[in-house]
Amino acid sequence: MIATSFMNILSSVRTESLRNAIVRMIPLATVSLVLLSATNTFAAVTMPQRLTTTTLTGTNGQFNSARYDYENLLSVQASAVGDVQSDFFSFRNNFETYSATVTSGTAALNFSTPSYVAADDLYESPFTLTFGDSNLDATWRFAYDGGVAQGETGGNESFISQTQVMRDGQLHWALVFNGGGAGGVSEGGIFSSTVVLAGLWGATGTGAGSVEYSYNSAYYSILKNFTFDGTNTTFQIGTSAYVSTSSVPNEGQDPNIQMTLIGDVVVPAPGAVALIGLSGLLVGRRRRI
């Protein structure tokens, strides 16, 4: 789901003149938050913490019912009453439903209906967060339902895609995860990304029920390495020293989790089985000639 991947979150105060350049630099991830605060002075509003959770359900061996949800919890701090954060979220175009709400504090959130931006193949939602009293700390939540994991379609259709892979001489169904979001906290802040997979998935192996873990950004440490609690398997990375990039200050690094879930062996369709049998019969006849 999030659409994902999900939730590409770029950090706090930016001018409109930098917007196009920033959007072009967004990596493949779940969700994008591009902060274009033209009304504030620098550092009037900061985001010291972002917690991202992607939950994958229905992960049977063929993944035909796999669905994912994507959630962000963003802590926000203001310098004074009346500070306004004027930004936008952008996210991949396979989301089904979304929600955005303040979960703690008294800041008012105005989150616009997503609109499609064809040039970037993303949906975009401008929003404002306004602090109205002496409580200058708030947390707000953005989440969406990514629906059924899509097959490989290219572009930004999904950060969780279904495909087929050859392992140990057998063709398997597979679910490929490439995402985790980016940005969304101030430099030095906390950023964690958690993936919850329904069922038992081993961290290594090439057979059904295993995971081939490929990569996560070197700026993030593994906090939970495919731990199974009897119901779900959890993989989590995080950093408590969110690092700036040289090209875009205060942006940090994309977690960019990459893994492949190896499912059941692909069973040929009945027509394909018949063709295989006919092929074997013809080979047998040739041998007798």
C-alpha positions in Angstrom: 0.0 0.0 0.0 1.3 3.0 0.5 0.6 3.5 -2.0 3.8 3.0 -1.5 6.4 3.7 0.1 3.5 4.7 0.8 4.5 5.8 1.9 10.1 10.6 -0.7 9.3 12.9 2.2 11.2 16.2 1.8 11.7 18.3 4.9 10.6 21.5 6.3 10.9 25.1 5.0 11.2 25.5 1.3 10.5 28.3 -1.2 8.3 27.8 -4.2 11.2 28.4 -6.6 12.9 25.2 -5.4 9.8 23.0 -5.8 10.3 21.7 -9.2 14.0 20.9 -8.6 13.1 19.1 -5.3 10.3 17.0 -6.9 12.7 15.7 -9.6 15.0 14.4 -6.8 12.4 12.4 -5.0 13.6 8.7 -4.9 11.3 5.7 -5.4 9.6 5.4 -2.1 6.1 5.1 -0.7 4.9 8.6 0.1 6.3 12.1 -0.5 5.9 15.1 1.7 7.4 18.1 0.1 7.4 21.0 2.5 7.0 24.4 0.8 6.6 26.8 3.7 6.6 30.2 2.3 4.9 31.9 5.2 7.3 30.9 8.0 10.8 32.0 8.8 13.3 29.1 8.8 12.9 26.6 11.6 9.6 28.1 12.8 8.1 24.7 12.4 10.2 21.5 12.7 9.4 17.8 12.6 11.7 15.9 15.1 10.1 12.5 14.6 8.6 10.4 11.9 7.3 6.8 12.4 6.3 4.9 9.3 4.6 1.5 9.3 3.7 -0.6 6.2 1.4 -3.5 7.0 1.1 -6.3 4.5 -1.8 -8.7 4.9 -3.2 -11.8 3.1 0.3 -12.9 2.1 -0.5 -16.5 0.9 1.9 -18.4 -1.2 0.6 -17.0 -4.5 0.1 -13.4 -3.1 -3.2 -13.1 -5.0 -4.8 -11.5 -1.9 -1.9 -9.4 -0.6 -2.9 -6.0 0.5 -1.0 -3.2 2.2 -1.7 -0.2 4.4 0.7 2.7 4.9 0.8 5.0 7.9 2.9 7.9 9.0 3.0 9.5 12.4 4.8 12.9 12.3 5.6 14.9 15.4 5.7 18.7 14.8 6.9 21.6 16.9 6.3 25.2 16.4 8.1 28.3 17.7 5.1 30.5 18.4 1.3 30.5 18.4 0.0 31.1 14.9 2.9 29.4 13.1 1.7 27.7 9.9 3.3 24.9 8.0 2.2 25.1 4.3 3.3 22.0 2.5 2.1 19.1 0.4 2.0 15.3 0.4 2.5 13.4 -2.8 2.1 9.6 -3.1 1.8 6.9 -5.6 -1.3 6.5 -7.7 -2.6 3.1 -6.5 -4.0 4.2 -3.2 -7.7 3.5 -2.5 -8.5 5.4 0.6 -6.6 8.0 2.6 -6.9 9.8 5.9 -5.1 12.8 7.5 -5.8 13.9 11.0 -4.2 15.5 14.1 -3.8 12.8 16.8 -2.4 14.9 19.6 -2.0 18.6 20.3 -4.4 21.4 19.2 -3.0 22.3 15.8 -5.6 22.5 13.0 -4.9 20.4 9.9 -6.4 21.3 6.5 -5.6 18.5 4.1 -6.8 19.0 0.5 -8.3 16.2 -1.7 -5.5 14.5 -3.7 -5.2 15.6 -7.4 -3.2 13.7 -10.0 0.0 15.2 -11.4 0.6 13.5 -14.7 4.2 14.8 -15.2 5.3 13.0 -12.0 2.8 10.1 -12.1 1.8 11.0 -8.5 -1.2 12.3 -6.5 -0.6 15.5 -4.6 -2.3 16.9 -1.6 -1.5 20.4 -0.3 -2.1 20.9 3.4 -1.6 23.5 6.2 -1.0 22.8 9.8 -1.8 25.8 12.1 -0.9 26.1 15.8 -3.6 28.0 17.6 -2.7 28.1 21.3 0.2 27.7 23.8 0.6 24.0 23.0 3.3 24.1 20.4 3.7 20.3 20.1 1.4 18.2 17.9 1.4 14.8 16.1 -0.5 14.2 12.9 -1.2 11.0 11.0 -1.3 10.4 7.3 -2.3 6.9 6.1 -3.7 5.2 3.0 -4.9 1.8 1.8 -2.7 0.6 -1.1 -5.2 -2.1 -2.1 -4.1 -5.3 -3.6 -0.3 -5.5 -4.4 0.0 -4.9 -8.2 1.9 -6.8 -10.8 5.0 -5.2 -12.3 3.6 -2.3 -14.3 6.6 0.2 -14.2 6.5 3.8 -13.1 5.2 4.7 -9.7 2.2 2.3 -9.7 3.2 0.5 -6.6 6.2 0.0 -4.3 5.0 -3.6 -3.6 4.7 -5.6 -6.8 3.9 -9.2 -7.6 6.2 -11.1 -10.0 7.8 -14.5 -10.6 11.4 -15.5 -9.9 13.5 -18.5 -10.6 15.1 -20.0 -7.4 16.8 -23.4 -7.1 15.6 -24.3 -10.6 12.0 -23.7 -9.8 9.7 -20.8 -10.7 8.2 -19.1 -7.7 5.6 -16.5 -7.1 7.3 -13.5 -5.4 6.4 -10.2 -3.9 8.9 -7.4 -4.2 9.1 -4.6 -1.7 11.0 -1.4 -2.6 10.1 1.6 -0.6 9.8 3.0 2.9 9.5 6.7 2.4 12.0 9.5 2.9 12.4 12.7 4.7 9.9 14.3 7.0 11.9 15.1 10.0 14.4 17.8 10.8 18.1 17.0 10.8 19.1 15.0 13.9 15.5 13.8 14.4 14.2 10.2 14.8 13.0 8.3 11.7 11.9 4.7 11.8 10.3 2.5 9.1 8.6 -0.7 10.0 7.3 -3.5 7.8 4.8 -6.0 9.2 4.2 -9.1 7.1 1.4 -11.5 7.9 2.6 -15.0 8.7 6.1 -16.5 9.2 8.8 -15.3 6.8 12.4 -16.4 7.3 15.1 -13.8 6.8 17.1 -16.1 4.5 16.5 -18.8 1.9 15.3 -19.3 -1.6 12.3 -21.6 -1.1 8.6 -21.0 -0.4 8.1 -19.0 2.8 11.5 -17.3 2.8 12.7 -13.7 2.4 15.6 -12.5 0.3 16.7 -9.3 2.0 18.6 -7.0 -0.4 19.2 -3.6 1.1 18.4 -0.7 3.3 20.1 2.7 3.4 23.4 2.7 5.3 22.2 5.6 7.3 19.7 3.3 9.1 20.3 0.5 11.5 18.2 -2.7 11.7 16.1 -2.7 14.8 14.0 -5.8 14.2 15.4 -8.4 11.8 12.4 -10.4 10.6 11.2 -11.3 14.1 8.1 -13.6 14.3 5.6 -13.2 17.2 3.5 -16.2 16.3 1.3 -14.2 14.0 3.4 -11.7 12.0 6.9 -11.1 10.9 8.4 -7.7 11.6 11.3 -5.9 9.9 12.3 -2.4 11.2 15.0 0.1 10.6 15.6 3.4 12.2 18.0 6.3 12.8 18.2 8.8 15.6 20.6 11.1 13.7 18.7 12.0 10.6 21.4 13.1 8.1 21.3 15.9 5.5 22.2 15.4 1.9 24.8 17.7 0.3 22.4 18.7 -2.5 19.3 19.3 -0.4 20.1 20.4 3.2 17.9 19.0 6.0 16.5 16.3 3.8 18.1 13.1 5.2 18.5 9.8 3.4 15.8 7.5 2.0 15.5 4.2 4.0 14.8 2.5 0.7 14.1 -1.0 2.1 14.4 -3.7 -0.6 13.3 -7.3 -0.1 11.7 -10.2 -2.0 9.2 -12.6 -0.4 9.5 -16.1 -2.1 6.1 -17.8 -2.4 4.7 -21.0 -3.8 6.1 -22.8 -6.9 4.3 -21.5 -10.0 2.0 -24.3 -11.4 1.6 -24.1 -15.2 -1.9 -23.4 -16.5 -3.8 -26.5 -17.8 -3.2 -25.5 -21.4 0.5 -25.2 -20.7 0.6 -28.7 -19.1 -1.1 -30.2 -22.1 1.5 -28.6 -24.4 4.3 -30.0 -22.2 2.8 -33.5 -22.4 2.4 -33.2 -26.2 6.0 -32.0 -26.5 7.2 -35.1 -24.6 5.1 -37.4 -26.8 6.6 -35.9 -29.9 10.1 -36.3 -28.5 9.4 -40.0 -27.8 8.2 -40.5 -31.3 11.3 -39.0 -32.8 13.4 -41.3 -30.7 11.6 -44.4 -32.1 12.1 -43.4 -35.7 
